């Protein structure tokens, strides 16, 4: 995926990323890809094609093969569609390690880390009014749960894990505000994330996750 601001809402950049992803995934063995990625593949009546069903942040996306087109009911913008096609092409099948890394500590992540924090953790604090208690229902709706203390060593007030993709969990870590510091949030990735997505794929994953959570909180506010 070409490096870009992952807040891109679609447009020509997103369409270009989607076309590049389709080229990368062209010719893959769909059954092998489904097993490798932890997704479903149903063969169509002709036996020459079928449908991938990919769990993604609390919902499922259907992608035709070999066209790699998304179902008519999909509401994902092109740059997020590109992320899922790249996942089909690049996922190695490695299981999550349970070791967490900041975005900066992922391969090629450091140069983009400040921008990533701006449109993920900082944006989430801003859009939720710094209130962590507003987030739990949204996390659960995305298939997430609270992290136990032995799963992540942190001094944060609360932490959750959300299965963004079958092999790509993301941790959301939250510090409440106090007399000295404002509220803070950060996204962490499993150490194996780079085996399944390029760094800007991780960026898009984080950006879309935050957008879904923040939109849920804003909807509840009315």
PADREN-193386 format. One line per 8 residues: number of its first residue (from 1); for each residue x, y, z of C-alpha. Coordinates in pm, 1 decimal. Layout:
N
NUM = X/Y/Z  ... $
This chain:
222
1 = 0.0/0.0/0.0  136.3/340.2/-91.6  213.8/556.6/211.9  -47.4/823.5/265.4  -256.6/992.5/531.1  -475.7/699.8/636.0  -766.4/934.6/706.8  -814.7/942.5/328.0 $
9 = -1188.6/899.9/271.8  -1155.4/731.5/-66.6  -1104.8/936.3/-381.1  -835.0/873.1/-635.7  -571.5/776.8/-377.5  -797.3/513.3/-225.9  -898.4/379.1/-567.2  -532.6/358.2/-666.4 $
17 = -448.6/163.9/-350.3  -736.1/-75.5/-416.7  -623.1/-139.5/-772.7  -266.3/-201.9/-653.2  -394.9/-445.3/-391.2  -595.0/-635.8/-651.5  -287.4/-668.1/-869.0  -88.6/-804.9/-574.8 $
25 = -361.0/-1058.4/-493.9  -421.7/-1165.9/-852.9  -359.2/-1535.0/-906.3  -372.1/-1639.1/-541.9  -508.3/-1981.0/-452.5  -834.5/-1891.1/-277.0  -851.7/-2200.9/-58.4  -493.2/-2161.1/52.5 $
33 = -549.8/-1789.6/115.3  -859.3/-1860.3/325.0  -673.0/-2108.2/544.1  -371.2/-1879.4/574.1  -579.0/-1573.0/663.3  -831.4/-1742.5/892.4  -1129.8/-1649.4/672.8  -1402.6/-1840.8/489.3 $
41 = -1413.0/-1915.0/117.5  -1724.9/-2055.1/-47.2  -1690.9/-2190.7/-402.1  -1958.5/-2074.4/-645.9  -2171.1/-2303.1/-862.7  -1924.9/-2283.5/-1154.9  -1638.1/-2410.1/-940.5  -1408.8/-2145.9/-1088.6 $
49 = -1472.2/-1867.6/-839.6  -1632.8/-1792.8/-506.8  -1672.9/-1556.6/-214.1  -1435.2/-1472.5/69.9  -1600.3/-1373.1/398.1  -1360.5/-1170.0/611.9  -1436.3/-1075.1/974.5  -1335.8/-710.3/1017.1 $
57 = -1394.6/-496.0/1324.5  -1723.6/-644.2/1433.0  -1873.2/-711.6/1089.8  -1806.3/-933.8/789.1  -1708.5/-825.3/441.1  -1777.6/-1036.5/132.9  -1524.5/-1026.0/-150.8  -1571.9/-1206.3/-481.5 $
65 = -1292.9/-1412.0/-637.1  -1126.8/-1379.0/-881.1  -1268.5/-1026.3/-936.1  -1188.8/-914.7/-579.3  -1498.6/-697.1/-578.5  -1686.2/-609.5/-259.1  -2052.5/-685.4/-201.3  -2313.0/-420.3/-279.2 $
73 = -2387.5/-390.2/93.2  -2031.0/-288.3/179.6  -1993.3/64.4/314.2  -1615.2/64.0/329.7  -1428.9/340.9/145.4  -1175.8/230.8/-117.6  -864.9/266.5/101.9  -1017.5/35.7/365.8 $
81 = -1123.0/-211.4/95.9  -760.2/-208.9/-17.2  -653.0/-304.2/334.7  -862.9/-622.5/324.2  -738.4/-725.1/-18.3  -379.3/-669.6/95.7  -454.1/-889.8/395.8  -561.5/-1171.3/163.2 $
89 = -242.2/-1129.9/-36.3  10.7/-1077.7/244.1  -109.1/-1256.8/556.9  146.4/-1526.3/642.7  -79.7/-1729.3/868.6  132.2/-1662.6/1178.1  -73.2/-1661.5/1496.8  -63.0/-1356.4/1728.2 $
97 = 225.7/-1375.6/1974.5  66.4/-1188.2/2263.7  358.9/-944.4/2260.1  249.3/-584.7/2207.4  430.0/-313.5/2011.0  367.7/55.3/1961.7  316.3/174.5/1605.2  663.2/331.9/1623.2 $
105 = 817.8/-6.3/1702.1  670.7/-177.5/1397.1  897.4/-200.2/1089.6  898.1/140.3/912.4  661.1/280.5/1173.7  876.8/532.8/1355.1  875.4/799.5/1086.0  491.5/798.2/1079.7 $
113 = 434.1/746.3/1453.1  358.0/1107.6/1544.5  98.8/1143.0/1270.2  -51.4/805.0/1360.4  -91.1/906.1/1724.7  -255.7/1229.4/1612.5  -534.8/1066.5/1413.9  -578.3/765.0/1644.9 $
121 = -515.4/805.1/2019.0  -533.5/1184.6/2028.8  -839.7/1192.2/1806.4  -1015.7/932.9/2020.5  -958.8/1132.7/2339.4  -1083.8/1447.7/2169.7  -1393.0/1290.6/2017.0  -1493.5/1107.0/2336.8 $
129 = -1437.3/1403.0/2565.5  -1168.0/1208.0/2749.2  -1422.0/966.0/2900.1  -1310.2/601.9/2889.0  -1639.1/474.7/3028.5  -1803.9/575.8/2700.1  -1588.5/330.0/2505.8  -1657.0/-13.3/2648.4 $
137 = -1986.2/-78.8/2468.5  -1828.3/22.3/2138.2  -1530.8/-205.2/2197.3  -1763.3/-498.2/2267.0  -1961.7/-423.9/1949.5  -1636.0/-464.0/1754.8  -1575.5/-803.3/1915.1  -1332.2/-670.6/2175.3 $
145 = -1286.2/-735.6/2545.6  -1092.6/-607.9/2843.1  -728.9/-714.5/2862.6  -629.4/-897.6/3177.6  -326.8/-763.0/3373.1  -115.9/-1065.5/3276.5  -183.5/-1001.9/2906.2  -31.8/-653.5/2897.9 $
153 = 201.1/-499.4/3154.1  95.8/-134.9/3175.4  18.8/140.1/3424.5  -284.3/241.0/3217.0  -625.5/269.8/3378.6  -788.9/34.4/3130.0  -691.9/-164.8/2822.2  -891.1/-360.3/2567.1 $
161 = -804.5/-596.0/2282.4  -1001.3/-582.6/1957.5  -970.6/-843.5/1677.3  -937.5/-610.7/1381.1  -872.2/-905.1/1146.5  -845.2/-1276.9/1228.1  -465.6/-1259.4/1268.0  -438.3/-889.5/1361.9 $
169 = -549.6/-797.4/1714.3  -514.3/-435.9/1826.4  -491.0/-318.2/2188.2  -644.8/11.2/2299.5  -472.4/144.8/2610.9  -624.4/434.3/2807.4  -500.1/664.2/3084.2  -757.0/879.7/3262.4 $
177 = -684.8/1247.9/3320.4  -551.6/1360.1/3659.1  -428.9/1681.0/3821.5  -111.1/1676.8/3612.8  -190.8/1511.8/3281.6  -483.5/1502.9/3038.1  -643.2/1176.0/2928.8  -436.4/975.1/2684.5 $
185 = -501.8/681.2/2454.7  -269.3/467.9/2243.8  -313.0/179.3/2002.1  -73.5/-115.1/2018.8  -25.2/-396.3/1768.3  74.8/-756.1/1815.4  441.4/-811.6/1731.6  334.1/-1025.4/1433.2 $
193 = 129.1/-747.2/1267.5  396.4/-677.2/1006.1  373.3/-1040.9/891.8  20.5/-970.8/771.9  3.0/-602.7/674.5  239.6/-331.2/551.9  288.2/-36.4/786.0  27.5/177.7/615.1 $
201 = -214.0/-113.1/636.3  -163.5/-100.1/1012.9  -221.3/276.1/995.4  -549.1/232.0/809.2  -656.2/-36.4/1057.2  -594.6/195.8/1352.0  -759.8/492.9/1187.3  -1074.7/299.4/1093.2 $
209 = -1098.5/138.5/1438.6  -1085.6/480.2/1605.9  -1338.6/620.9/1362.3  -1585.2/342.3/1447.2  -1538.1/378.8/1823.5  -1562.4/757.3/1821.2  -1867.5/753.3/1596.8  -2036.7/512.4/1839.1 $
217 = -1972.4/745.8/2132.6  -2092.6/1048.8/1937.2  -2408.7/864.3/1834.1  -2489.1/777.8/2196.8  -2442.9/1142.0/2292.3  -2708.0/1235.4/2039.6 $
